[in-house]
Amino acid sequence: MTNDNKSSSRVFLVTGATGAIGKAISRQLAQEPDHEVVLIGRDESRTRQAVQDIIRDTGNQSVRHEIADLSRQADILALADWWQGPLHVLINNAAVTPRTRQETPEGIELQFATNVLAYFWLTKAFSNILSKSTPARVLFVASYWAGDLDIGDLEFRRRQYNNNRAYRQSKQADRMLAAAFAERLKSLGISVNACHPGDVNSKLSRNLGFGGHETPDEGADTPVWLATDTVGQQKTGKYFENRQEVDDRFTHDRPALEALYKACAAYTSDR
Ligand SMILES: NC(=O)c1ccc[n+]([C@@H]2O[C@H](COP(=O)([O-])OP(=O)(O)OC[C@H]3O[C@@H](n4cnc5c(N)ncnc54)[C@H](OP(=O)(O)O)[C@@H]3O)[C@@H](O)[C@H]2O)c1
């Protein structure tokens, strides 16, 4: 990993950076010359292409990439071990919506692994690094399309798998985990917030049967605002839509947040 950080620059890590919203987030962040943006993808050539497109569009040479399959904790631990230099903002954005139930090589249902556990694993793996760059932030790109969480059946082993239902569950979990992490990371100077990006035509939304009426740049607007505006530092454990804080009923039940956190921790090896 190269590391030519300027002392005043801010470093952003964006997952799902080859996707519709993640690439737009990365590009908007790179428009500031003192921003360093690290795109995480799982396909080397497409991720490198995204970096080249963004450098061409913005002129910012401090854009680079790393490769990781985020559905696998080992890849996330390797990424964090490999990381050099500071990190100021972690943007958890990658997600999938397969139409049939799939599992990772470790036997974990794929939406739960990618959309939920990866956010959990990344936040845990990078919290030490973030804590050296405080104030620092973590953003969970979630959705208003959320609900049906069953902590007793996170992997759809008992219930019939349906990609819409599994997706809604995963995005409810993201909103709850952001609130759970906010409590834990507050004392380290790290804020953790969640947001709905926008309704954007993408592989993910097409799999769910939605078209999406907003552009990727519109979808990136609230995430980028939370990643850069002082609001995203001052607030923690909150949920936002269209740059507005929205009361999130999913975060009211503290025991449920703790139960979900504990359930995710059970999938997590310390090393
Ligand atoms: N689109 C919408 O209308 C909408 C609405 C509400 C919320 N959101 C949220 O916005 C976020 C981005 O969605 P999007 O619409 O931009 O989706 P997208 O275009 O399908 O992009 C998804 C991204 O996640 C990456 N990814 C998936 N599995 C991965 C894995 N195992 N390891 C590493 N990367 C992986 C994909 O990589 P590949 O390119 O290699 O597949 C891609 O870069 C998601 O969190 C989604 O829930 C989207």
The ligand as a Gaussian input file, in Angstrom:
#p B3LYP/6-31G(d) Opt

LIG

0 1
 N      -29.451000       2.087000      -5.116000
 C      -30.394000       2.480000      -4.269000
 O      -31.487000       2.897000      -4.663000
 C      -30.146000       2.419000      -2.783000
 C      -31.179000       2.842000      -1.916000
 C      -30.962000       2.784000      -0.549000
 C      -29.741000       2.351000      -0.053000
 N      -28.759000       1.961000      -0.918000
 C      -27.490000       1.510000      -0.346000
 O      -26.424000       2.135000      -1.014000
 C      -25.272000       1.275000      -1.004000
 C      -24.691000       1.182000      -2.402000
 O      -25.652000       0.600000      -3.257000
 P      -25.583000       0.740000      -4.846000
 O      -26.986000       0.984000      -5.294000
 O      -24.514000       1.675000      -5.272000
 O      -25.210000      -0.765000      -5.269000
 P      -24.281000      -1.350000      -6.421000
 O      -24.147000      -0.393000      -7.558000
 O      -24.806000      -2.710000      -6.722000
 O      -22.848000      -1.441000      -5.696000
 C      -22.586000      -2.361000      -4.687000
 C      -21.099000      -2.342000      -4.432000
 O      -20.784000      -3.293000      -3.387000
 C      -19.697000      -4.089000      -3.843000
 N      -19.666000      -5.389000      -3.201000
 C      -20.657000      -6.291000      -3.140000
 N      -20.243000      -7.398000      -2.511000
 C      -18.961000      -7.188000      -2.162000
 C      -17.978000      -7.975000      -1.508000
 N      -18.234000      -9.218000      -1.061000
 N      -16.751000      -7.453000      -1.319000
 C      -16.462000      -6.215000      -1.765000
 N      -17.348000      -5.419000      -2.390000
 C      -18.577000      -5.910000      -2.602000
 C      -19.935000      -4.197000      -5.326000
 O      -18.792000      -4.690000      -5.971000
 P      -18.894000      -5.267000      -7.498000
 O      -18.879000      -4.056000      -8.388000
 O      -17.654000      -6.096000      -7.607000
 O      -20.163000      -6.061000      -7.591000
 C      -20.272000      -2.756000      -5.642000
 O      -19.099000      -1.987000      -5.681000
 C      -25.730000      -0.055000      -0.415000
 O      -25.353000      -0.122000       0.945000
 C      -27.240000       0.025000      -0.513000
 O      -27.876000      -0.737000       0.486000
 C      -28.930000       1.965000      -2.255000

